[in-house]
Amino acid sequence: MNVLAHIYLSGDSEKIIIGNYIGDYVKGRDYLKYPELVRKGIILHRHIDAFTDSHPVVHRSKIFFSRKYHETYQTVGGIKHVLNTLSNRSSLPNETRFAIRTLKRNYYSLQDDFMEFFPQLIDYVEKDFGIEISHRITMPF
């Protein structure tokens, strides 16, 4: 999930976590109204989004989802549950079935893309923002 990644990439500072969490909701120069570490989190959020949106591995993975779904979750079942819940509240219930089929069909390619991309994102955050990420991501299987 996007929110979980942003929180994970904030390191151990609660104020940076808060800023990173609210980053989508603080527009333009409004970030200047916040304390220094919250501002750093808001700016970090924007940079994480820009890094992710411009990364070639992310572009490669998005090809699998030629429609509007780019959500992630820890398990296929979890994603299916989230998408089913969302589809019940939207006018696009058939899109959910498409996303689950696409995820299942391309699961290992997407996993490989994630394992290539996410360590690069961690390195970017650590080097450019001086935030130490205390736990490296590993696959549970």
C-alpha positions in Angstrom: 0.0 0.0 0.0 1.3 3.4 -0.9 0.7 4.8 2.7 2.6 2.0 4.3 5.6 2.5 2.0 5.6 6.2 2.8 5.6 5.5 6.5 8.2 2.8 6.2 10.5 5.2 4.3 10.2 7.9 7.0 12.6 6.2 9.3 12.0 6.5 13.1 11.1 10.2 13.4 7.4 10.6 14.3 7.3 14.1 12.9 8.7 13.0 9.5 6.2 10.1 9.5 3.4 12.6 10.0 4.6 14.9 7.2 5.1 12.0 4.9 1.6 10.7 5.8 -0.1 14.0 5.1 2.0 14.8 2.0 -0.8 14.3 -0.5 -3.0 16.7 1.3 -0.6 19.6 1.7 -0.6 21.6 -1.5 1.9 24.0 -2.9 3.8 26.1 -0.4 1.4 25.3 2.5 4.1 22.9 3.7 5.9 26.0 5.0 3.3 26.4 7.7 4.5 23.2 9.5 7.4 22.6 11.9 10.8 21.7 10.3 10.6 17.9 10.5 7.0 17.7 9.4 8.0 19.9 6.4 10.8 17.4 5.7 8.3 14.6 5.7 6.0 16.5 3.3 8.9 17.2 0.9 10.1 13.6 1.3 6.6 12.4 0.3 6.8 14.5 -2.9 10.2 13.2 -3.8 9.2 9.6 -3.2 6.2 10.1 -5.5 8.4 11.7 -8.2 11.1 9.0 -7.9 8.5 6.3 -8.1 6.5 7.9 -11.0 9.7 8.3 -13.1 11.3 5.0 -12.4 11.6 2.6 -15.4 10.9 -0.5 -13.3 7.6 1.1 -12.1 6.7 1.9 -15.8 7.5 -1.6 -16.7 5.2 -3.0 -14.0 2.4 -0.6 -14.9 2.2 -2.1 -18.4 0.6 -5.2 -16.9 -2.2 -3.0 -15.6 -3.2 -1.2 -18.8 -6.4 -0.1 -17.0 -6.5 2.1 -13.9 -5.2 -0.3 -11.1 -1.8 0.2 -9.6 -2.6 -0.9 -6.0 -0.3 -3.2 -4.1 -0.9 -5.3 -1.0 1.0 -8.1 0.7 -1.0 -11.1 -0.7 -3.1 -11.7 -3.7 -6.0 -12.5 -1.4 -5.5 -9.2 0.4 -5.5 -7.3 -2.9 -8.6 -9.2 -4.0 -10.4 -8.2 -0.8 -9.4 -4.5 -1.1 -10.5 -4.4 -4.8 -13.7 -6.2 -4.1 -14.5 -3.7 -1.4 -13.7 -0.8 -3.6 -15.7 -2.2 -6.5 -18.7 -2.5 -4.3 -18.5 1.3 -3.9 -17.8 2.1 -7.5 -19.4 1.8 -10.9 -16.6 -0.4 -12.2 -17.0 -3.9 -10.6 -15.6 -5.7 -13.7 -12.3 -3.7 -13.3 -11.7 -5.6 -10.0 -11.8 -9.0 -11.7 -9.5 -7.7 -14.4 -7.0 -6.5 -11.9 -6.9 -9.8 -9.9 -6.5 -11.8 -13.1 -3.7 -9.5 -14.2 -2.0 -9.7 -10.8 -2.2 -13.5 -10.7 -1.0 -13.9 -14.3 2.0 -11.6 -13.7 2.7 -12.1 -10.0 6.3 -13.2 -10.2 7.3 -10.6 -12.7 5.7 -7.9 -10.5 7.5 -9.4 -7.4 10.8 -9.2 -9.3 10.1 -5.6 -10.3 9.3 -4.7 -6.7 12.5 -6.4 -5.4 14.5 -4.5 -8.0 12.8 -1.1 -7.4 12.2 -0.8 -3.7 15.8 -1.2 -2.5 16.7 1.6 -5.0 14.0 3.8 -3.4 15.3 3.0 0.0 18.9 4.0 -1.1 17.5 7.2 -2.6 15.7 8.2 0.7 18.8 7.3 2.8 21.3 9.2 0.6 19.3 12.2 -0.4 17.3 12.8 2.9 19.7 11.4 5.5 17.0 9.1 6.8 18.2 5.7 8.0 15.8 2.9 7.2 16.4 0.4 10.0 14.9 -2.6 8.3 15.6 -3.9 4.8 12.7 -5.4 2.9 12.8 -9.2 2.4 10.3 -11.6 0.9 8.6 -13.8 3.5 9.0 -16.9 1.3 
